[in-house]
Amino acid sequence: MEAILVDCVQNSLRHFMYRNAIFMCERLCAEFPSETNMQLLAGCYLHSNQSYAAYHILKGTQMAQSRYMFALSCFQMDLLNEAEAALCPPNEPGAEIPNGAAGHYLLGLIYRYTDRRKTAVHHFKQALSADPLMWTAYEELCVLGAAEEATAVFGEAAALCIQKQYLPHGSASQSLHTSTEDRGLASSGNFCPGADDASPRQLKHMQGNNQRDIPGNYHGATALGGAASQPSNGGSSNISFYNTPSPMASQLSGVAPPPLCRNAQPNGPNQSIVTVDSSPRSTVNSTIQAPRRKFVDEGKLRKISGRLFSDSGPRRSTRLSGDAGANSNVSATMVVGNGTSNSSKYLGGSKLSSMAFRAVTIRKVQSWTNENIDEGIRNETFDDSRTNVTSTTSSLSPSGDTKSLEQEGTTIPISGGIMNGSKVISGASEILGLLRTLGEGYRLSCMYRCQEALDVYLKLPHKHYNTGWVLSQVGKAYFELVDYLEAEGAFSLARQASPYSLEGMDTYSTVLYHLKEDMKLSYLAQELISTDRLASQSWCAMGNCYSLQKDHETALRNFQRAVQLNPRFAYAHTLCGHEYVALEDFENGIKSYQSALRVDARHYNSWYGLGMIYLRQEKYEFSEHHFRMAFQINSRSSVIMSYLGTALHALKKSDEALVIMEKAILADKKNPLPMYQKANILVSLENFDEALEALEELKEFAPRESSIYALMGKIYKRRNMHDKAMLHFGLALDLKPPATDVATIKAAIEKLHVPDELQDYL
């Protein structure tokens, strides 16, 4: 009876029939109330986005997988303290993190969101050491600004780690097991603690990363039949855990990662159940998913058509976008037993799939593992089209035992099929070569070295470059470079490649906002809402649409909805701050920016927003501090440098301000703001000739900017050249400046013949 119920639950999960799976699993737990069966029931609830149910089912359980799943449900319910206690019991300071790489990754997220950056970085690195294919761990390191170069992370050590997971240290007929040499490798740093607890396939099922899930049997796997957690009679105490994959592996192939139960041993009567997942001719398509974060950080807040004559505050046309986080949001691919991809599950919020924390959705990348299992024999492990991956893949050369395996054509049994040893080596090299290119591009983007990132992405093969995730990253890079037309083109191609993906769509909506493409923006917002009305990106696009129409109250409500759906989406908080500033509600604007920084301390857009508020409030010391913080994160932003120079000038640090303005001009020669501010500083220093020279040059870039002519009129007035002053004041008025500037210009005209030293007394 138990075996039949387990098979029924597995079959329901494979066919996405979660209600049926829950009902039948409840019958299973009622008849056979073991902890492993409770794990299966909790997994069914996690599949159906009911993390609160999994929380109550697993509360108080002790098995390693139970602790991990409980921590996952706590994380999704924002109970971070309980999640941390489940992974690292306070009364067991030396306890091993459950589930190896996935456990370290989840713990890294917990530390990140509790503002313990150093420890978070440590655990993300541990996750990558245990599983070099855990892409999202590298993404988190990039978002935190702590990532090493991709060539080092996805290099020789990573290749050895992957080969170690697949290649046996003995005859190919033996199952993979942990040897003394394995533990030596772990201690040397190539294999992280916890990795030797997991089967090779278990490491591939880890939560929240780009796993390559393979259906079918684990070699010697145990089905969840209630007796799986009991040691087999006569079993040796030092049996390799590679031979004893989790009893949850087949049932919860959709809940990543599968459980790691150190006490689980094969049990005769239940072993027949594991063949359920091994269906011939099944195909696996791997998917890659990302978090939030990142941090899609915003483009430069260029101010071209707005008011330059007076520094009256941040403009929506100078908005910086964010993510992320992106970055700050995490997703994980859920794969059911037959290897087909299920709805994505996200580590965050109160829902697992379609509710909260949808900052980044499935990144559709061409399948790297197109695995065909025919009559139990795997004919192809990797897609033949992989020959185009990158030229860097050849840098990895097999060494030692792996060379002999390649020469001998050794075959290794994996998931009910046979994989040739040489294919493991070449496949690992090709995958890592691809990840090196993608990883280096993403790392450079997070460092705001956007042109370098674009050059790296161009090295990708055509089939990978033209995928939704890569094109979105290209669009974000162009956005940071303030090349909105190129950014719009890249995002448009991303929409064509992956019309279902919301990756980068918040940034895309801001691009359309800057381009004042109201029709395209409206269409995009409606498309995103119809695709997923529970995604923060959809509501950010809708908010940008209303903001472009100057309906700031409605825009604010839409951005607040985005925050409600995903409280860890830093850019949504920032957009709320922009709207509060537009409504001159500076107090709430400050709170929104600070909320964004609590989610992502490297979200420079919010540092900039705070600096602008304090600049408008004439709190110049605070303003300088926040602009400096933004500048430290994004040292290539011309706009940030411009406003930092403005704050320094207000603090009577004119020499330092001029140096910063020169750097800003060199950083983006098409941006008129730093050149205008430089002229303004020169006027205050009474260097009128240099100021006029700068303004004459600036007229070539922005011939219809009224504030340029107004400042020129002010200079001519100071030099007692009243005719030229009147001419330029008149030109400024003809260009229809904002109402406040009109009043300033008219006041200057009325006092045209009044000496400057007497103006203060009038």
HUNOR-V117797 format. One record per residue. N is the residue number from 1. D_LAST is the distance of its C-alpha to the last C-alpha in Angstrom with 1 decimal. Layout:
n: (N,N)
d_last: (D_LAST,D_LAST)
This chain:
n: (1,2,3,4,5,6,7,8,9,10,11,12,13,14,15,16,17,18,19,20,21,22,23,24,25,26,27,28,29,30,31,32,33,34,35,36,37,38,39,40,41,42,43,44,45,46,47,48,49,50,51,52,53,54,55,56,57,58,59,60,61,62,63,64,65,66,67,68,69,70,71,72,73,74,75,76,77,78,79,80,81,82,83,84,85,86,87,88,89,90,91,92,93,94,95,96,97,98,99,100,101,102,103,104,105,106,107,108,109,110,111,112,113,114,115,116,117,118,119,120,121,122,123,124,125,126,127,128,129,130,131,132,133,134,135,136,137,138,139,140,141,142,143,144,145,146,147,148,149,150,151,152,153,154,155,156,157,158,159,160,161,162,163,164,165,166,167,168,169,170,171,172,173,174,175,176,177,178,179,180,181,182,183,184,185,186,187,188,189,190,191,192,193,194,195,196,197,198,199,200,201,202,203,204,205,206,207,208,209,210,211,212,213,214,215,216,217,218,219,220,221,222,223,224,225,226,227,228,229,230,231,232,233,234,235,236,237,238,239,240,241,242,243,244,245,246,247,248,249,250,251,252,253,254,255,256,257,258,259,260,261,262,263,264,265,266,267,268,269,270,271,272,273,274,275,276,277,278,279,280,281,282,283,284,285,286,287,288,289,290,291,292,293,294,295,296,297,298,299,300,301,302,303,304,305,306,307,308,309,310,311,312,313,314,315,316,317,318,319,320,321,322,323,324,325,326,327,328,329,330,331,332,333,334,335,336,337,338,339,340,341,342,343,344,345,346,347,348,349,350,351,352,353,354,355,356,357,358,359,360,361,362,363,364,365,366,367,368,369,370,371,372,373,374,375,376,377,378,379,380,381,382,383,384,385,386,387,388,389,390,391,392,393,394,395,396,397,398,399,400,401,402,403,404,405,406,407,408,409,410,411,412,413,414,415,416,417,418,419,420,421,422,423,424,425,426,427,428,429,430,431,432,433,434,435,436,437,438,439,440,441,442,443,444,445,446,447,448,449,450,451,452,453,454,455,456,457,458,459,460,461,462,463,464,465,466,467,468,469,470,471,472,473,474,475,476,477,478,479,480,481,482,483,484,485,486,487,488,489,490,491,492,493,494,495,496,497,498,499,500,501,502,503,504,505,506,507,508,509,510,511,512,513,514,515,516,517,518,519,520,521,522,523,524,525,526,527,528,529,530,531,532,533,534,535,536,537,538,539,540,541,542,543,544,545,546,547,548,549,550,551,552,553,554,555,556,557,558,559,560,561,562,563,564,565,566,567,568,569,570,571,572,573,574,575,576,577,578,579,580,581,582,583,584,585,586,587,588,589,590,591,592,593,594,595,596,597,598,599,600,601,602,603,604,605,606,607,608,609,610,611,612,613,614,615,616,617,618,619,620,621,622,623,624,625,626,627,628,629,630,631,632,633,634,635,636,637,638,639,640,641,642,643,644,645,646,647,648,649,650,651,652,653,654,655,656,657,658,659,660,661,662,663,664,665,666,667,668,669,670,671,672,673,674,675,676,677,678,679,680,681,682,683,684,685,686,687,688,689,690,691,692,693,694,695,696,697,698,699,700,701,702,703,704,705,706,707,708,709,710,711,712,713,714,715,716,717,718,719,720,721,722,723,724,725,726,727,728,729,730,731,732,733,734,735,736,737,738,739,740,741,742,743,744,745,746,747,748,749,750,751,752,753,754,755,756,757,758,759,760,761,762)
d_last: (97.0,94.2,94.4,94.4,91.3,89.5,90.4,89.2,85.8,85.5,86.4,83.8,81.1,82.1,81.8,78.5,80.3,78.4,79.4,83.0,82.6,81.1,83.9,86.6,85.1,85.0,88.7,89.2,87.4,89.3,92.6,91.8,89.0,88.3,84.9,85.2,85.6,82.6,80.7,81.8,80.7,77.3,77.0,77.8,75.0,72.6,73.6,72.7,69.3,70.3,69.3,69.4,73.1,73.8,71.9,74.3,77.4,76.8,75.4,77.7,79.6,80.5,81.5,79.2,78.5,78.0,75.3,73.6,73.6,72.5,69.6,68.7,68.6,66.5,64.0,63.8,63.2,60.5,62.8,62.1,63.5,66.8,66.9,66.6,69.2,71.6,71.3,71.2,73.1,71.8,75.4,76.4,74.0,76.3,76.9,76.8,74.1,75.9,76.1,75.3,72.5,71.3,71.2,69.1,66.8,66.3,65.8,63.2,61.2,61.5,60.2,57.4,56.1,56.4,54.2,57.0,56.4,58.9,61.8,60.9,61.1,64.4,66.0,64.8,66.4,69.5,69.6,69.4,72.1,74.4,73.7,72.2,71.9,69.4,66.6,64.1,64.4,63.2,60.4,59.2,59.3,57.2,54.7,54.6,54.2,57.5,59.9,62.1,62.8,64.9,67.6,68.2,68.1,70.3,72.6,76.1,75.8,74.7,77.6,80.1,78.7,79.2,82.7,83.6,82.9,85.2,87.8,90.6,92.0,95.5,97.5,95.7,97.9,96.4,93.4,90.2,90.1,88.3,90.1,89.8,88.2,85.6,84.6,84.3,81.9,79.9,79.7,78.6,75.4,76.6,77.4,75.3,76.8,77.7,78.5,82.2,82.4,81.7,83.9,82.8,81.9,80.2,77.7,77.0,76.3,73.5,70.6,67.3,68.3,69.9,73.5,76.4,78.4,82.1,84.3,87.7,89.6,88.5,91.4,93.1,90.4,91.0,90.1,88.6,91.7,91.2,93.5,91.3,89.8,93.2,94.7,97.7,101.0,102.0,98.7,97.9,95.0,93.4,93.5,90.6,87.8,87.6,90.9,89.4,86.3,84.6,86.6,83.5,83.3,85.0,83.8,80.2,79.8,76.7,75.2,74.1,75.4,78.9,80.1,81.4,84.0,85.6,88.7,89.2,92.6,94.5,96.7,99.7,99.6,95.9,95.8,97.1,93.8,91.7,93.2,91.2,88.2,90.4,90.7,91.9,89.9,86.6,83.5,80.5,77.1,74.7,71.1,68.0,65.3,62.0,59.7,55.9,54.6,54.0,51.2,50.7,47.4,44.7,43.6,40.6,37.4,36.5,33.3,33.8,32.8,30.1,26.5,25.8,22.2,21.3,23.7,23.9,27.4,31.0,32.3,35.8,36.3,35.9,38.4,41.0,44.5,46.9,50.3,51.9,53.7,53.9,54.4,54.7,57.3,61.0,63.7,67.4,70.1,72.8,76.1,79.0,82.6,83.4,80.6,78.4,74.7,73.6,70.2,67.8,67.3,64.1,63.7,61.0,60.1,62.6,64.3,66.4,66.3,64.0,61.7,59.1,58.2,58.7,56.0,58.6,61.8,65.0,64.6,67.3,68.8,72.2,75.0,76.0,79.1,81.1,84.1,87.3,89.9,93.3,96.3,94.7,94.0,90.5,90.8,87.2,84.6,81.7,80.8,82.3,79.0,77.7,78.9,75.5,73.5,72.2,73.6,72.6,75.2,77.9,76.4,78.1,81.8,84.3,85.9,88.9,90.5,88.3,89.7,93.2,92.3,90.9,94.0,96.4,94.6,94.4,93.5,91.7,92.0,88.6,88.1,91.6,91.4,92.1,89.5,90.6,89.5,88.3,86.1,84.4,83.6,82.4,80.5,78.7,77.7,76.4,74.4,72.8,72.1,70.2,68.4,67.4,65.6,64.0,63.1,61.5,59.4,58.2,57.5,55.4,53.5,52.7,51.5,49.3,51.3,51.5,52.7,55.5,56.4,56.7,59.0,61.1,61.4,62.6,65.7,66.8,69.8,69.0,70.4,68.2,65.0,65.3,65.2,62.5,61.5,61.2,59.3,56.8,56.3,55.8,53.3,51.3,51.4,50.0,47.3,46.3,46.2,43.9,46.6,46.5,48.9,51.6,51.0,51.5,54.7,56.0,55.3,56.9,60.0,60.0,60.0,63.0,64.8,64.2,63.1,63.9,61.8,58.3,57.7,54.2,53.5,50.2,49.0,50.4,48.4,45.2,46.2,46.6,43.2,41.5,43.5,42.5,46.2,46.1,49.7,51.2,49.2,50.4,53.9,53.8,52.5,55.3,57.9,57.0,57.0,60.4,61.6,60.6,58.4,58.6,57.0,53.4,52.9,53.7,51.0,48.4,49.2,48.8,45.5,44.2,45.4,43.4,40.3,40.5,40.4,37.2,39.3,38.2,39.9,43.2,42.7,42.1,45.3,47.3,46.0,46.9,50.3,50.7,49.9,52.4,55.1,54.4,52.4,53.0,51.3,48.2,46.6,46.8,44.8,42.2,41.9,41.4,38.5,37.0,37.2,35.8,32.7,32.5,32.6,30.0,32.7,32.0,34.5,37.4,36.3,36.7,40.1,41.3,40.5,42.1,45.2,45.5,45.5,48.1,50.3,49.6,47.7,47.6,45.8,42.8,41.1,40.4,39.1,36.7,35.7,35.0,32.9,30.8,30.3,29.2,26.9,25.1,25.1,23.7,26.9,27.3,30.5,32.3,31.1,32.5,35.8,36.4,35.7,38.0,40.7,40.5,40.6,43.7,45.5,44.5,43.7,43.9,41.0,38.4,35.9,36.4,35.9,32.7,31.1,32.6,30.9,27.6,28.1,29.2,26.1,23.9,26.1,25.4,29.0,28.1,31.5,33.4,31.1,31.9,35.6,35.4,33.7,36.4,39.0,37.4,37.5,41.2,42.0,41.1,40.2,39.7,36.9,33.5,31.5,32.2,31.7,28.3,27.4,28.9,26.7,23.6,24.9,25.6,22.1,20.9,23.7,22.6,26.0,24.8,28.3,29.8,27.1,27.6,31.4,31.2,29.1,31.6,34.4,32.8,32.6,36.4,36.6,33.9,33.4,31.8,29.2,25.8,23.9,25.7,24.4,20.9,21.1,22.8,20.0,17.5,20.1,20.6,16.9,17.0,20.1,18.7,21.2,19.2,22.4,23.5,20.1,20.1,23.7,23.3,20.4,22.8,25.7,23.9,23.3,26.9,28.2,27.0,25.0,24.6,22.3,19.8,19.7,19.4,16.2,14.8,16.3,15.0,11.4,12.3,14.0,11.4,9.2,12.7,12.5,9.3,10.7,10.4,10.1,6.8,5.3,5.6,3.8,0.0)
